[in-house]
């Protein structure tokens, strides 16, 4: 039942990501193009007004669609778009997987340690509870429960081994975000270099050295890939650093719970707890 719910949740999130990746860029680009077109029209109108009488009407400037902007940026806009989509998908996935309630479920922790304090659990029962829960903290505690009654140093080593595996699972897919944050600016810079080369070649072949508007238009199109690369890289890097910090906080909480388990099931703790019971039985006799 839980797997079915998680599957439906992931499918809905995937649909949301696809919808956002298709709709949001269109809205943003159309609004930015509309603003730039309005600014260009007002500037041209002001220049014409200084030289000649104001015309009756100004012809509207054609707006560029998203496809035209992508084509203007060149072929490298395609991998940049793929990087943007992949980054959004893994950000949503990590945001769900790294929730505190999913990594360290409080109801399980409270019930588990309460039963340990009340001496209602033995090794097999405690191990079954941890394996049935299946959360990262439960799997780490299961490594310690397997060493029930052993010295504290041996239990701590088992918890350390289990914690390393859990942390590796928590850090899954973070390298993808780091790679996208590193590669996207390089792709944008490469697209800009290619665009500059193409712009200068067009000017040289068209004898347009006395026409700076040709050079300005080519440079503007070339810089579009750099802007797209930075737009993808900056959020990816922020998400990568945020998830790393969250994993560090979760790791500290898991370590504290593991130490609390050691204080409950180690040989030293069991011997210490056995002394009050022996004294009370003697008094009762």
URWOFEN-V595980 format. One record per run of one state. SS is the DSSP state (H for helix, E for strand, C for the rest). FROM is the first residue (numbers start at 1). LEN is the number of residues. If there is no record, write none. Layout:
((SS FROM LEN) (SS FROM LEN))
This chain:
((C 1 1) (H 2 50) (C 52 14) (H 66 8) (C 74 2) (H 76 22) (C 98 2) (H 100 4) (C 104 2) (H 106 12) (C 118 5) (H 123 11) (C 134 2) (H 136 10) (C 146 6) (H 152 19) (C 171 3) (H 174 32) (C 206 6) (H 212 54) (C 266 1) (H 267 18) (C 285 1))
